[in-house]
Each structure stands twice: as C-alpha cells, then as structure tokens.
Amino acid sequence: MNKTKAIIVDDEKDARDVLKTLIDLSSFSFEIVSECSNLMDAVKEIEKHKPDVVFLDIQMPKYAGYEIVNFFDEIDF
C-alpha cells in the first residue's frame, strides 16, 4: 500500500511533534516528507515534494496558513 505524503506546517515545534504523534497513532498510512515552521518554507517544500496533504497551522507569524492559496495557481494537495 502506498503511503500518503504529508507536510506539517506549524511555527511551534511542540505542536508539530504532537501532530506527528497523532498521525503515527492513526490508522492512516502517512509519510511525513517535511516539517516547516513558516509558510515560505512550506511553499518551497510543497514544490519540492509534491505532497498529497498539507497540515497547516492557521495562526503563524507573518502569514496565516490559509494564505498558502496566494502562492499557488492550483492547489492539488
């Protein structure tokens, strides 16, 4: 079975760690291909890894998670 490629984006490391733990405990098969602490790094990693899903924090410094739509012509994740 293929794993679903995922990227975690949150400015708080503890929050990223909790989410990774929850993902590991779930019955879904995810491969965390990258973790990012800000939206600009996430944009680069999304372009690099082409994930299936991105777990985004909403409230982060400089850019909110939902602003990711401004950096892509098409959201295919």
Residue pairs with C-beta under 8 A, 6 or more apart in sequence:
1 29
2 29
3 29
3 30
3 31
4 28
4 29
4 30
4 31
4 52
4 53
5 30
5 31
5 33
5 49
5 50
5 51
5 52
5 53
6 23
6 30
6 31
6 32
6 33
6 51
6 52
6 53
6 54
6 55
7 32
7 33
7 34
7 35
7 36
7 42
7 45
7 46
7 49
7 51
7 53
7 54
7 55
8 16
8 19
8 20
8 32
8 34
8 35
8 36
8 54
8 55
9 35
9 36
9 37
9 38
9 39
9 41
9 42
9 54
9 55
9 56
9 57
9 60
9 65
10 16
10 19
10 37
10 55
10 56
10 57
10 60
11 37
11 38
11 57
11 60
11 61
12 57
13 37
15 57
16 35
16 37
19 55
20 32
20 35
23 30
23 32
30 53
33 45
33 49
33 51
34 45
34 48
34 49
34 51
36 42
36 45
38 60
38 61
38 62
38 63
39 60
39 62
39 63
39 64
39 65
39 67
39 68
39 71
40 62
40 63
42 54
42 56
42 68
43 68
43 71
43 72
46 54
46 72
46 77
50 77
51 77
52 77
53 77
54 68
54 77
56 65
56 66
56 68
57 65
58 64
58 65
58 66
59 65
68 75
69 75
